[in-house]
Amino acid sequence: MIKKKNLSEKDLKTWKTYIKNPSDVYDKEKNNQEIQFKKDRFRFDLHGHTLDEANQRVRDIIFSCIKQKYKEILFITGKGLHSTSGNDAYVSKDFSKLKYSVPDFIKSDENLNKFVFSISDADIKDGGEGAIIVKLRNL
């Protein structure tokens, strides 16, 4: 973009007026956030975490979301397609994947379970089989 050196007073005034209220500029990011994510939903991606790290993060996030009065948490777990757990004979192929272990961890932890209303797979638009939605109880 080439900057004009000698702007007329009219052009300068028009530009300053436009900058104060750029009504024809479309804010794509704002509209996408309103459509895709509810205000009462927290979203967190667990990709790259080990099972222990993911479980600790889930625990911390649930307690934090309870304090902040969120109603839902969307955990992106992935489908486990790139998991290397199939190479280890002593590790379960399914339960070493985050998509299975995170819900199991929440259900087995009494402190977490009393705050959780339900755990379900996410809708396709939210990640489908690679994500879970944890709905929190109204307290």
N, C-alpha and C positions, 0 to 999 in steps of 0.2 A: 504494500500500500504506500502510495506517495503522498506525503504531507504537503498541502498547499501552503505556499509561503505568504501570499498576500490575500487574506480573506476580506471580503467586503463586510461592512457593518451589518448588512442585511443577512448575509450567510452566517456570520458569527451569532447573530441574534436567533436565527432559525435553529442553529445547532444547539445553542444553550437551552432553548425551549424544548427541543426534542430530548435532550439528555435528562431533563427534569421529569419527563413523562414519556418514556419510550413505549407507547401503547401497542405498537405493531410487532414488538419482539415477543416471540413465543417461548415460554420457559418450559422446555421439554422435560427437564429433570423434575421439576415441581409436580407436573401432571402425572408422570410415571410413578412417583412415590405415593401420590394419593390413590392411584388406581391399584397398584400392586400390594401395598402394605397398609394394613390397618394401623391406626394410631395406638391401639391397645395391644399390639403384637411386637414382641422383641424377636430379633432374628440373629442367629449366630451360626457361623460355619465351623464345623469340627474337623474338616479335612486336615490331614497332616498330624493330628494328635494320636498318641498311643491310647490304648484302652484306659489306662490309669489316668493319663492327663485329661482325656475326654470326660471321664467320670467326675473328676475333681472340678473341671470347668462347668459341667452340667450342674453339679451341686451348688457351686458359687453363683451361677447365673439364676438358678431357680430362686434362691434366697434373695438375691438382689432384685429380681423381678417382683417378688412378693412385696418387698419394701416400697418399690416404685409403682405398685398397683397395676401391673400389666395383667391382662387376662389370658394371653396366649404367648407361647414361645415357639418359634420355628427353628428347629435344629437341623442344619444341613449336615447329613451324615455321609452321603455318597452311597452308592449301591454295593460297594465292596468288590467291584470288578478288578481292581488293581491290587487287592490284598495278597500278601505273600504267605498267609497263614496256611494255605493248602500244602505248603512244602514241609510243614512240621507235623509229624505224626501224633504228637502229644497235644496239639491244639485243635479245637473244634473249628471246622470250616465256617460254620454259621455264627457261632457265638463269640468268635474273635473279631467279628465285623461290627463296626459302630452301629449300623442300622438295627442290629439285634441286641447288642450289649447295652446300649443307652437305655432303652425302655426297661430292660431287665434290671438294670442298676437302680432306676427310679422306683420300680415296683418293690424291690427288695430292701430299700432303705426306708425305714419307718418314719424318720424325720422328714424326708422328702415326700413320701407317699401321702401323708396326711394333708399336704397342700395341693396335691394334684387331683384334678377332677377326671381327666381322661388323657390317654396317649393314643394317637392314631397316625396312620400314614398321611402325608400331605396330599393335597389335590395336585393334579398335573401342573397347574400354573405355578404352584409353590415349590415344585421339585419332585413330586410324585414319590416313587419308591426310594428316592435318594434323600428324603427328608421326613421328619416326624414333627407333629404338632402336639405340644403339651399344653393342655388347657388347665388353668389354675382355678382353684376354688375361690369363691367370693367370701372373703373373711371380713 
